[in-house]
């Protein structure tokens, strides 16, 4: 039996992004909010789509 591997945030995101999964769905699959995904992408210097920014803004307005 092979040991389970732990992927970093960027590895998980890159894998989902590479499969064509939209950012909002990637966030859901990763168990985080779109706001969290937006912050993480900014932290790592990755581009943030306008759609993700809009969804993240809506999340913050409803909290």
PyMOL Python script that loads the backbone (N, CA, C, O; Angstrom):
from pymol import cmd

cmd.read_pdbstr("""\
ATOM      1  N   UNK A   1       0.845  -1.180   0.000  1.00  0.00           N
ATOM      2  CA  UNK A   1       0.000   0.000   0.000  1.00  0.00           C
ATOM      3  C   UNK A   1       0.893   1.247   0.000  1.00  0.00           C
ATOM      4  O   UNK A   1       1.848   1.340   0.772  1.00  0.00           O
ATOM      5  N   UNK A   2       0.569   2.193  -0.872  1.00  0.00           N
ATOM      6  CA  UNK A   2       1.371   3.411  -0.967  1.00  0.00           C
ATOM      7  C   UNK A   2       0.918   4.421   0.076  1.00  0.00           C
ATOM      8  O   UNK A   2      -0.277   4.547   0.340  1.00  0.00           O
ATOM      9  N   UNK A   3       1.857   5.135   0.668  1.00  0.00           N
ATOM     10  CA  UNK A   3       1.469   6.155   1.644  1.00  0.00           C
ATOM     11  C   UNK A   3       0.737   7.307   0.956  1.00  0.00           C
ATOM     12  O   UNK A   3       1.019   7.640  -0.195  1.00  0.00           O
ATOM     13  N   UNK A   4      -0.199   7.901   1.677  1.00  0.00           N
ATOM     14  CA  UNK A   4      -0.925   9.052   1.139  1.00  0.00           C
ATOM     15  C   UNK A   4       0.025  10.237   1.041  1.00  0.00           C
ATOM     16  O   UNK A   4       0.868  10.449   1.912  1.00  0.00           O
ATOM     17  N   UNK A   5      -0.124  10.996  -0.019  1.00  0.00           N
ATOM     18  CA  UNK A   5       0.705  12.188  -0.169  1.00  0.00           C
ATOM     19  C   UNK A   5      -0.138  13.412   0.117  1.00  0.00           C
ATOM     20  O   UNK A   5      -1.340  13.434  -0.149  1.00  0.00           O
ATOM     21  N   UNK A   6       0.491  14.406   0.648  1.00  0.00           N
ATOM     22  CA  UNK A   6      -0.191  15.660   0.929  1.00  0.00           C
ATOM     23  C   UNK A   6       0.253  16.675  -0.108  1.00  0.00           C
ATOM     24  O   UNK A   6       1.435  17.002  -0.219  1.00  0.00           O
ATOM     25  N   UNK A   7      -0.717  17.167  -0.866  1.00  0.00           N
ATOM     26  CA  UNK A   7      -0.406  18.164  -1.878  1.00  0.00           C
ATOM     27  C   UNK A   7      -0.483  19.548  -1.265  1.00  0.00           C
ATOM     28  O   UNK A   7      -1.321  19.808  -0.402  1.00  0.00           O
ATOM     29  N   UNK A   8       0.383  20.425  -1.709  1.00  0.00           N
ATOM     30  CA  UNK A   8       0.333  21.807  -1.254  1.00  0.00           C
ATOM     31  C   UNK A   8      -0.859  22.500  -1.910  1.00  0.00           C
ATOM     32  O   UNK A   8      -1.459  21.972  -2.846  1.00  0.00           O
ATOM     33  N   UNK A   9      -1.192  23.681  -1.411  1.00  0.00           N
ATOM     34  CA  UNK A   9      -2.278  24.457  -2.007  1.00  0.00           C
ATOM     35  C   UNK A   9      -2.047  24.637  -3.499  1.00  0.00           C
ATOM     36  O   UNK A   9      -2.940  24.380  -4.306  1.00  0.00           O
ATOM     37  N   UNK A  10      -0.839  25.082  -3.868  1.00  0.00           N
ATOM     38  CA  UNK A  10      -0.560  25.342  -5.282  1.00  0.00           C
ATOM     39  C   UNK A  10      -0.632  24.076  -6.127  1.00  0.00           C
ATOM     40  O   UNK A  10      -1.106  24.118  -7.263  1.00  0.00           O
ATOM     41  N   UNK A  11      -0.172  22.961  -5.592  1.00  0.00           N
ATOM     42  CA  UNK A  11      -0.244  21.705  -6.343  1.00  0.00           C
ATOM     43  C   UNK A  11      -1.698  21.310  -6.597  1.00  0.00           C
ATOM     44  O   UNK A  11      -2.052  20.908  -7.705  1.00  0.00           O
ATOM     45  N   UNK A  12      -2.536  21.428  -5.566  1.00  0.00           N
ATOM     46  CA  UNK A  12      -3.960  21.087  -5.725  1.00  0.00           C
ATOM     47  C   UNK A  12      -4.624  22.037  -6.708  1.00  0.00           C
ATOM     48  O   UNK A  12      -5.362  21.605  -7.593  1.00  0.00           O
ATOM     49  N   UNK A  13      -4.362  23.345  -6.554  1.00  0.00           N
ATOM     50  CA  UNK A  13      -4.969  24.334  -7.446  1.00  0.00           C
ATOM     51  C   UNK A  13      -4.516  24.104  -8.884  1.00  0.00           C
ATOM     52  O   UNK A  13      -5.340  24.078  -9.799  1.00  0.00           O
ATOM     53  N   UNK A  14      -3.204  23.935  -9.089  1.00  0.00           N
ATOM     54  CA  UNK A  14      -2.671  23.731 -10.440  1.00  0.00           C
ATOM     55  C   UNK A  14      -3.264  22.483 -11.087  1.00  0.00           C
ATOM     56  O   UNK A  14      -3.553  22.477 -12.283  1.00  0.00           O
ATOM     57  N   UNK A  15      -3.444  21.427 -10.294  1.00  0.00           N
ATOM     58  CA  UNK A  15      -4.022  20.191 -10.824  1.00  0.00           C
ATOM     59  C   UNK A  15      -5.455  20.437 -11.299  1.00  0.00           C
ATOM     60  O   UNK A  15      -5.819  20.053 -12.410  1.00  0.00           O
ATOM     61  N   UNK A  16      -6.261  21.076 -10.455  1.00  0.00           N
ATOM     62  CA  UNK A  16      -7.652  21.360 -10.827  1.00  0.00           C
ATOM     63  C   UNK A  16      -7.720  22.338 -11.999  1.00  0.00           C
ATOM     64  O   UNK A  16      -8.503  22.145 -12.928  1.00  0.00           O
ATOM     65  N   UNK A  17      -6.905  23.377 -11.951  1.00  0.00           N
ATOM     66  CA  UNK A  17      -6.881  24.379 -13.019  1.00  0.00           C
ATOM     67  C   UNK A  17      -6.467  23.726 -14.335  1.00  0.00           C
ATOM     68  O   UNK A  17      -7.024  24.033 -15.389  1.00  0.00           O
ATOM     69  N   UNK A  18      -5.500  22.835 -14.270  1.00  0.00           N
ATOM     70  CA  UNK A  18      -5.034  22.130 -15.460  1.00  0.00           C
ATOM     71  C   UNK A  18      -6.094  21.229 -16.072  1.00  0.00           C
ATOM     72  O   UNK A  18      -6.075  20.960 -17.273  1.00  0.00           O
ATOM     73  N   UNK A  19      -7.019  20.764 -15.238  1.00  0.00           N
ATOM     74  CA  UNK A  19      -8.124  19.935 -15.719  1.00  0.00           C
ATOM     75  C   UNK A  19      -9.271  20.779 -16.270  1.00  0.00           C
ATOM     76  O   UNK A  19     -10.265  20.243 -16.759  1.00  0.00           O
ATOM     77  N   UNK A  20      -9.127  22.101 -16.187  1.00  0.00           N
ATOM     78  CA  UNK A  20     -10.165  22.986 -16.699  1.00  0.00           C
ATOM     79  C   UNK A  20     -11.285  23.284 -15.721  1.00  0.00           C
ATOM     80  O   UNK A  20     -12.336  23.792 -16.111  1.00  0.00           O
ATOM     81  N   UNK A  21     -11.065  22.969 -14.444  1.00  0.00           N
ATOM     82  CA  UNK A  21     -12.077  23.234 -13.421  1.00  0.00           C
ATOM     83  C   UNK A  21     -12.115  24.740 -13.154  1.00  0.00           C
ATOM     84  O   UNK A  21     -11.077  25.343 -12.879  1.00  0.00           O
ATOM     85  N   UNK A  22     -13.315  25.360 -13.232  1.00  0.00           N
ATOM     86  CA  UNK A  22     -13.407  26.800 -12.941  1.00  0.00           C
ATOM     87  C   UNK A  22     -12.979  27.100 -11.506  1.00  0.00           C
ATOM     88  O   UNK A  22     -13.100  26.251 -10.623  1.00  0.00           O
ATOM     89  N   UNK A  23     -12.481  28.310 -11.282  1.00  0.00           N
ATOM     90  CA  UNK A  23     -11.980  28.678  -9.951  1.00  0.00           C
ATOM     91  C   UNK A  23     -13.019  28.485  -8.850  1.00  0.00           C
ATOM     92  O   UNK A  23     -12.690  27.983  -7.776  1.00  0.00           O
ATOM     93  N   UNK A  24     -14.279  28.881  -9.104  1.00  0.00           N
ATOM     94  CA  UNK A  24     -15.296  28.748  -8.053  1.00  0.00           C
ATOM     95  C   UNK A  24     -15.503  27.284  -7.679  1.00  0.00           C
ATOM     96  O   UNK A  24     -15.735  26.966  -6.512  1.00  0.00           O
ATOM     97  N   UNK A  25     -15.419  26.389  -8.672  1.00  0.00           N
ATOM     98  CA  UNK A  25     -15.589  24.964  -8.408  1.00  0.00           C
ATOM     99  C   UNK A  25     -14.332  24.389  -7.752  1.00  0.00           C
ATOM    100  O   UNK A  25     -14.425  23.494  -6.911  1.00  0.00           O
ATOM    101  N   UNK A  26     -13.174  24.893  -8.128  1.00  0.00           N
ATOM    102  CA  UNK A  26     -11.927  24.456  -7.492  1.00  0.00           C
ATOM    103  C   UNK A  26     -11.968  24.791  -6.006  1.00  0.00           C
ATOM    104  O   UNK A  26     -11.576  23.975  -5.171  1.00  0.00           O
ATOM    105  N   UNK A  27     -12.444  25.997  -5.675  1.00  0.00           N
ATOM    106  CA  UNK A  27     -12.554  26.392  -4.267  1.00  0.00           C
ATOM    107  C   UNK A  27     -13.453  25.419  -3.517  1.00  0.00           C
ATOM    108  O   UNK A  27     -13.118  24.975  -2.419  1.00  0.00           O
ATOM    109  N   UNK A  28     -14.592  25.092  -4.112  1.00  0.00           N
ATOM    110  CA  UNK A  28     -15.534  24.166  -3.468  1.00  0.00           C
ATOM    111  C   UNK A  28     -14.886  22.800  -3.251  1.00  0.00           C
ATOM    112  O   UNK A  28     -15.011  22.212  -2.177  1.00  0.00           O
ATOM    113  N   UNK A  29     -14.198  22.303  -4.268  1.00  0.00           N
ATOM    114  CA  UNK A  29     -13.538  20.993  -4.151  1.00  0.00           C
ATOM    115  C   UNK A  29     -12.426  21.002  -3.111  1.00  0.00           C
ATOM    116  O   UNK A  29     -12.143  19.981  -2.483  1.00  0.00           O
ATOM    117  N   UNK A  30     -11.795  22.166  -2.933  1.00  0.00           N
ATOM    118  CA  UNK A  30     -10.710  22.284  -1.957  1.00  0.00           C
ATOM    119  C   UNK A  30     -11.242  22.567  -0.551  1.00  0.00           C
ATOM    120  O   UNK A  30     -10.479  22.583   0.415  1.00  0.00           O
ATOM    121  N   UNK A  31     -12.550  22.789  -0.442  1.00  0.00           N
ATOM    122  CA  UNK A  31     -13.151  23.023   0.868  1.00  0.00           C
ATOM    123  C   UNK A  31     -12.897  24.417   1.413  1.00  0.00           C
ATOM    124  O   UNK A  31     -12.863  24.619   2.627  1.00  0.00           O
ATOM    125  N   UNK A  32     -12.715  25.392   0.504  1.00  0.00           N
ATOM    126  CA  UNK A  32     -12.482  26.771   0.936  1.00  0.00           C
ATOM    127  C   UNK A  32     -13.456  27.698   0.214  1.00  0.00           C
ATOM    128  O   UNK A  32     -14.069  27.309  -0.780  1.00  0.00           O
ATOM    129  N   UNK A  33     -13.596  28.907   0.711  1.00  0.00           N
ATOM    130  CA  UNK A  33     -14.455  29.888   0.059  1.00  0.00           C
ATOM    131  C   UNK A  33     -13.728  30.511  -1.126  1.00  0.00           C
ATOM    132  O   UNK A  33     -12.507  30.410  -1.251  1.00  0.00           O
ATOM    133  N   UNK A  34     -14.496  31.149  -1.983  1.00  0.00           N
ATOM    134  CA  UNK A  34     -13.882  31.862  -3.109  1.00  0.00           C
ATOM    135  C   UNK A  34     -13.021  33.012  -2.598  1.00  0.00           C
ATOM    136  O   UNK A  34     -12.005  33.348  -3.206  1.00  0.00           O
ATOM    137  N   UNK A  35     -13.427  33.617  -1.480  1.00  0.00           N
ATOM    138  CA  UNK A  35     -12.615  34.685  -0.876  1.00  0.00           C
ATOM    139  C   UNK A  35     -11.247  34.148  -0.461  1.00  0.00           C
ATOM    140  O   UNK A  35     -10.225  34.802  -0.670  1.00  0.00           O
ATOM    141  N   UNK A  36     -11.239  32.960   0.124  1.00  0.00           N
ATOM    142  CA  UNK A  36      -9.971  32.350   0.532  1.00  0.00           C
ATOM    143  C   UNK A  36      -9.111  32.018  -0.679  1.00  0.00           C
ATOM    144  O   UNK A  36      -7.899  32.231  -0.665  1.00  0.00           O
ATOM    145  N   UNK A  37      -9.745  31.494  -1.731  1.00  0.00           N
ATOM    146  CA  UNK A  37      -8.992  31.184  -2.945  1.00  0.00           C
ATOM    147  C   UNK A  37      -8.398  32.458  -3.532  1.00  0.00           C
ATOM    148  O   UNK A  37      -7.241  32.469  -3.952  1.00  0.00           O
ATOM    149  N   UNK A  38      -9.182  33.526  -3.563  1.00  0.00           N
ATOM    150  CA  UNK A  38      -8.688  34.812  -4.070  1.00  0.00           C
ATOM    151  C   UNK A  38      -7.455  35.263  -3.283  1.00  0.00           C
ATOM    152  O   UNK A  38      -6.454  35.666  -3.876  1.00  0.00           O
ATOM    153  N   UNK A  39      -7.525  35.197  -1.959  1.00  0.00           N
ATOM    154  CA  UNK A  39      -6.390  35.612  -1.113  1.00  0.00           C
ATOM    155  C   UNK A  39      -5.157  34.742  -1.359  1.00  0.00           C
ATOM    156  O   UNK A  39      -4.039  35.247  -1.469  1.00  0.00           O
ATOM    157  N   UNK A  40      -5.377  33.425  -1.445  1.00  0.00           N
ATOM    158  CA  UNK A  40      -4.243  32.514  -1.668  1.00  0.00           C
ATOM    159  C   UNK A  40      -3.576  32.785  -3.016  1.00  0.00           C
ATOM    160  O   UNK A  40      -2.349  32.822  -3.108  1.00  0.00           O
ATOM    161  N   UNK A  41      -4.383  32.975  -4.056  1.00  0.00           N
ATOM    162  CA  UNK A  41      -3.812  33.240  -5.375  1.00  0.00           C
ATOM    163  C   UNK A  41      -3.015  34.535  -5.362  1.00  0.00           C
ATOM    164  O   UNK A  41      -1.933  34.609  -5.944  1.00  0.00           O
ATOM    165  N   UNK A  42      -3.548  35.555  -4.699  1.00  0.00           N
ATOM    166  CA  UNK A  42      -2.816  36.822  -4.590  1.00  0.00           C
ATOM    167  C   UNK A  42      -1.521  36.635  -3.811  1.00  0.00           C
ATOM    168  O   UNK A  42      -0.486  37.191  -4.179  1.00  0.00           O
ATOM    169  N   UNK A  43      -1.574  35.855  -2.740  1.00  0.00           N
ATOM    170  CA  UNK A  43      -0.390  35.608  -1.913  1.00  0.00           C
ATOM    171  C   UNK A  43       0.729  34.964  -2.724  1.00  0.00           C
ATOM    172  O   UNK A  43       1.903  35.284  -2.542  1.00  0.00           O
ATOM    173  N   UNK A  44       0.351  34.047  -3.627  1.00  0.00           N
ATOM    174  CA  UNK A  44       1.350  33.338  -4.427  1.00  0.00           C
ATOM    175  C   UNK A  44       1.625  34.008  -5.770  1.00  0.00           C
ATOM    176  O   UNK A  44       2.314  33.440  -6.618  1.00  0.00           O
ATOM    177  N   UNK A  45       1.089  35.214  -5.970  1.00  0.00           N
ATOM    178  CA  UNK A  45       1.356  35.954  -7.193  1.00  0.00           C
ATOM    179  C   UNK A  45       0.704  35.372  -8.432  1.00  0.00           C
ATOM    180  O   UNK A  45       1.187  35.571  -9.546  1.00  0.00           O
ATOM    181  N   UNK A  46      -0.391  34.655  -8.239  1.00  0.00           N
ATOM    182  CA  UNK A  46      -1.110  34.058  -9.364  1.00  0.00           C
ATOM    183  C   UNK A  46      -2.217  34.992  -9.836  1.00  0.00           C
ATOM    184  O   UNK A  46      -2.729  35.786  -9.047  1.00  0.00           O
ATOM    185  N   UNK A  47      -2.596  34.911 -11.113  1.00  0.00           N
ATOM    186  CA  UNK A  47      -3.683  35.766 -11.610  1.00  0.00           C
ATOM    187  C   UNK A  47      -5.025  35.371 -10.996  1.00  0.00           C
ATOM    188  O   UNK A  47      -5.281  34.197 -10.727  1.00  0.00           O
ATOM    189  N   UNK A  48      -5.869  36.373 -10.782  1.00  0.00           N
ATOM    190  CA  UNK A  48      -7.212  36.152 -10.232  1.00  0.00           C
ATOM    191  C   UNK A  48      -8.208  36.643 -11.275  1.00  0.00           C
ATOM    192  O   UNK A  48      -8.160  37.800 -11.692  1.00  0.00           O
ATOM    193  N   UNK A  49      -9.109  35.761 -11.693  1.00  0.00           N
ATOM    194  CA  UNK A  49     -10.088  36.133 -12.717  1.00  0.00           C
ATOM    195  C   UNK A  49     -11.110  37.123 -12.154  1.00  0.00           C
ATOM    196  O   UNK A  49     -11.356  37.171 -10.949  1.00  0.00           O
ATOM    197  N   UNK A  50     -11.692  37.902 -13.052  1.00  0.00           N
ATOM    198  CA  UNK A  50     -12.728  38.857 -12.639  1.00  0.00           C
ATOM    199  C   UNK A  50     -13.925  38.124 -12.049  1.00  0.00           C
ATOM    200  O   UNK A  50     -14.544  38.612 -11.103  1.00  0.00           O
ATOM    201  N   UNK A  51     -14.260  36.950 -12.600  1.00  0.00           N
ATOM    202  CA  UNK A  51     -15.382  36.178 -12.070  1.00  0.00           C
ATOM    203  C   UNK A  51     -15.119  35.773 -10.626  1.00  0.00           C
ATOM    204  O   UNK A  51     -16.000  35.903  -9.776  1.00  0.00           O
ATOM    205  N   UNK A  52     -13.921  35.286 -10.343  1.00  0.00           N
ATOM    206  CA  UNK A  52     -13.594  34.903  -8.969  1.00  0.00           C
ATOM    207  C   UNK A  52     -13.647  36.120  -8.056  1.00  0.00           C
ATOM    208  O   UNK A  52     -14.151  36.029  -6.937  1.00  0.00           O
ATOM    209  N   UNK A  53     -13.136  37.252  -8.514  1.00  0.00           N
ATOM    210  CA  UNK A  53     -13.201  38.479  -7.704  1.00  0.00           C
ATOM    211  C   UNK A  53     -14.645  38.862  -7.401  1.00  0.00           C
ATOM    212  O   UNK A  53     -14.965  39.257  -6.280  1.00  0.00           O
ATOM    213  N   UNK A  54     -15.524  38.745  -8.412  1.00  0.00           N
ATOM    214  CA  UNK A  54     -16.936  39.080  -8.216  1.00  0.00           C
ATOM    215  C   UNK A  54     -17.598  38.148  -7.207  1.00  0.00           C
ATOM    216  O   UNK A  54     -18.328  38.602  -6.326  1.00  0.00           O
ATOM    217  N   UNK A  55     -17.345  36.850  -7.332  1.00  0.00           N
ATOM    218  CA  UNK A  55     -17.937  35.880  -6.408  1.00  0.00           C
ATOM    219  C   UNK A  55     -17.412  36.114  -4.998  1.00  0.00           C
ATOM    220  O   UNK A  55     -18.182  36.078  -4.038  1.00  0.00           O
ATOM    221  N   UNK A  56     -16.111  36.354  -4.862  1.00  0.00           N
ATOM    222  CA  UNK A  56     -15.505  36.607  -3.550  1.00  0.00           C
ATOM    223  C   UNK A  56     -16.103  37.861  -2.922  1.00  0.00           C
ATOM    224  O   UNK A  56     -16.372  37.884  -1.721  1.00  0.00           O
ATOM    225  N   UNK A  57     -16.312  38.899  -3.723  1.00  0.00           N
ATOM    226  CA  UNK A  57     -16.911  40.145  -3.225  1.00  0.00           C
ATOM    227  C   UNK A  57     -18.332  39.877  -2.714  1.00  0.00           C
ATOM    228  O   UNK A  57     -18.714  40.375  -1.656  1.00  0.00           O
ATOM    229  N   UNK A  58     -19.109  39.095  -3.462  1.00  0.00           N
ATOM    230  CA  UNK A  58     -20.467  38.750  -3.037  1.00  0.00           C
ATOM    231  C   UNK A  58     -20.448  37.971  -1.727  1.00  0.00           C
ATOM    232  O   UNK A  58     -21.277  38.212  -0.850  1.00  0.00           O
ATOM    233  N   UNK A  59     -19.507  37.038  -1.588  1.00  0.00           N
ATOM    234  CA  UNK A  59     -19.385  36.285  -0.332  1.00  0.00           C
ATOM    235  C   UNK A  59     -19.144  37.226   0.841  1.00  0.00           C
ATOM    236  O   UNK A  59     -19.774  37.103   1.892  1.00  0.00           O
ATOM    237  N   UNK A  60     -18.225  38.166   0.649  1.00  0.00           N
ATOM    238  CA  UNK A  60     -17.899  39.094   1.740  1.00  0.00           C
ATOM    239  C   UNK A  60     -19.082  39.988   2.085  1.00  0.00           C
ATOM    240  O   UNK A  60     -19.291  40.312   3.254  1.00  0.00           O
ATOM    241  N   UNK A  61     -19.856  40.391   1.085  1.00  0.00           N
ATOM    242  CA  UNK A  61     -21.013  41.254   1.325  1.00  0.00           C
ATOM    243  C   UNK A  61     -22.120  40.530   2.070  1.00  0.00           C
ATOM    244  O   UNK A  61     -22.911  41.164   2.768  1.00  0.00           O
ATOM    245  N   UNK A  62     -22.189  39.203   1.934  1.00  0.00           N
ATOM    246  CA  UNK A  62     -23.245  38.432   2.585  1.00  0.00           C
ATOM    247  C   UNK A  62     -22.827  37.861   3.931  1.00  0.00           C
ATOM    248  O   UNK A  62     -23.618  37.180   4.582  1.00  0.00           O
ATOM    249  N   UNK A  63     -21.619  38.123   4.351  1.00  0.00           N
ATOM    250  CA  UNK A  63     -21.147  37.639   5.671  1.00  0.00           C
ATOM    251  C   UNK A  63     -21.433  38.629   6.756  1.00  0.00           C
ATOM    252  O   UNK A  63     -21.106  38.384   7.917  1.00  0.00           O
TER     253      UNK A  63
END
""", "prot")
cmd.dss("prot")
cmd.show_as("cartoon", "prot")
cmd.util.cbc("prot")
cmd.orient("prot")
